[in-house]
Amino acid sequence: MKEKTKTQNQCLCGAGEYIVFACSGASDVGHLSDLVARKLQDNGVRKMNCLAVVGAGIEKSIEDFKKKNILVIDGCSIDCGKQVFDKNNFTDYKYMRLTDLGYKKGQTPVTEKVVKAVYNKAEIIS
C-alpha cells in the first residue's frame, strides 16, 4: 500500500512515449474526460500529463511533449484542451471530444459504465 501512495504522489510529466492530456473541467463531461485519462494511465496505455503545464507555456516540457504521441481529450465543444495545444503550436496530436461521441454536457451521468464506454474508444487511438 505504501508503494502505491508513493507512486500516486510522483509527477509523471514528460514520462512515456504515449501521453494523454484531459480538459478536466467542472462539468460532467470534463470529469469524465479526466477519469478516462486516468484509466488510460492506470492501465499502462498512456501516461497522463498536466494540461496546465502546456497552458502555462513551460517551454522545456512543451518541446519534450512535441516529440511524443499525444492524445488530447476534451469534454465539450469549448475545446479547452485543443485550444491550449493549438496556441502552443502543436500540430501533430490525436483528439477526442466527448460531445462528438453523443455525450451531452450537463446531462451525462459519470458512471463506471460510461467511463468504460469512453475508455474503450480512447484506448484504441494510436
PyMOL commands that set and color helices and strands:
alter all, ss='L'
color gray80, all
select helices_A, chain A and resi 2-8+28-42+51-55+59-65+80-87+98-101+112-123
alter helices_A, ss='H'
color red, helices_A
select strands_A, chain A and resi 18-22+47-48+69-74+94-97
alter strands_A, ss='S'
color yellow, strands_A
deselect
rebuild
show_as cartoon
